[in-house]
Amino acid sequence: MNKQSNNTIQAFWVMLGSLSSFALTIVSAAILSRYFSKTEYGTYRQILYVYNTLLVIFSAGLPQVFSYFLPRYSITQGHDIISKISKALFLAGLMFSIFLFLCSDLISVLLRNPELSIGLKYFSPIPMMLLPTLGIEGIFSTYKKSIFIAIYNTLTRILMLLLIVMPVILFKGSYLYAIYGWLVVSLISLFIAIYFKQIPFKGIDLIPSRLSFKEIFTYSLPLVTAGLAGIAIKSADQFYISHFFGIEVFADFSNGFIELPFVSMITSATSTILMPIFSKLIHESNISEIERLWKNALIKSAALIYPMVAFFILNARDIVVILYSKSYETSSIYFQIAMFSNFFNIIIFAPILLSLGKSKFYATLHLILAICAWGGEYWLVTLFHSPLSVAIFSVSLGVIKILVFIKYVGSIMNLNLRSLVPLNKIFPMLIHSLIISLFAKLIIAIFCSNLSIFVSLLFNLFCFVFILFLTSKFINIDYISSFRPIINKYLTKTSTAGIKGH
């Protein structure tokens, strides 16, 4: 099996783990949004918003360190590196927990929700247990054992679903019952992560590494600056929505203003696999191979992402209603706005920039965009007093960020835009996907208008996929290229098993 096929298979396992995480998270959100009032659900989402916002600060860029350093050291030294980084993550988690407990009252005042203070105090021990679990993806992607990422994510998310949602259903409790479940599952996840981090080193003679904490933090701390700016960019729209429009609008916004999760699964999986490879190639000064891998990943990502984005944009209302009920129909508008950025998010620039050591530019641009986000969105809110204007501006900044990074990477690698981004390959996929999605929707509207919303959406999806693959042959678009290495591996195993059976 060649390296390219192996990378695809490794990315498949990472994506499968992300898919299971997303599916269980969506199920959890769908259930809780029905059992909680909008005020309770809004408070619960605010707690998660605060946690995810502060996570980037307190994790101090440490989860990314695994993918950078492990490929540059032998596997015999890997255990020592993982142990050092995990200890640092535990200390960071402890500080995070203390901060949440002490600052819960201040945070509740900022977000204008007195109930938030109580929820954050109960939630505060969780970061201390969850931060040491971070970095699983970087470890197993480095050692080409990405199947364990899928196993770990699926196992822990199932536990989260059971222990967070079930108490609410069984005891008809408030959002605090969900937090009690978080506390229990966080402790269990910690022990599972400790066990999983030992798996790559079974039967290997371990030796200490020369990697010092100074080297670790020299690499990771600049990422905190970019992380802080990234938090500021993402939290600006959530803060202004929560502060100016209230908890109910925030609940609508939270359920809708998300990028298509399947996109982040694909791009995150690709980044997870490419980052350690890029780190090693940079260490070996093999820039041409980085260019080849990046362009290949871009084409494959477009083949997977563009059809999904086109379908979800044109069927956003039905999807949101099915997931969150009719009362959240307004969320579909935010969903459509957010998904526009998915046409650009197939371009993954972080792995190559960080591998090239360009973290300073990475951080500087994020800081500039953060200033633009807070200043621009405040101006829009006071001028138009519309949450939609915030959403549109947020997406526009995201697109600008990607375009600037493309230009910068091109200047480093001495490539123009056409060489770096194969528009002749990905643009036809975009146009084709939009046309077929619209055509399928029209067919369902004409012939299946009397069906329930769920059944109608299923028929729409089947019609879309069927026509998409049928017509792709005539216009030379290969949508299944991303799956071919996985299919070939399965067929090879089946064939081998058959020969052994004879």
Secondary structure by P-SEA (a helix, b strand, c coil): ccaaaaaaaaaaaaaaaaaaaaaaaaaaaaaaaaaccaaaaaaaaaaaaaaaaaccccccccccccccccccccccaaaaaaaaaaaaaaaaaaaaaaaaaaaaaaaaaaacccaaaaaaaaacccccccccccaaaaaaaaaccaaaaaaaaaaaaaaaaaaaccccccccccaaaaaaaaaaaaaaaaaaaaaaaaccccccbbbbbcccaaaaaaacaaaaaaaaaaaaaaaaaaaaaaacccaaaaaaaaacccccaaaaaaaaaaaaaaaaaaaaaaaacaaaaaaaaaaaaaaaaaaacaaaaaaaaaaaaaaaaaacccccccaaaaaaaaaccccccccccaaaaaaacaaaaaaaaaaaaaaaaaaaaaaaaaacccaaaaaaaaaaaaaaaaaaaaaaaaaaacccccccccccccaaaaaaaaaaaaaaaaaaaaccccccaaaaaaaaaaaaaaaaaaacccccccccccaaaaaaaaaaaaaaaaaaac
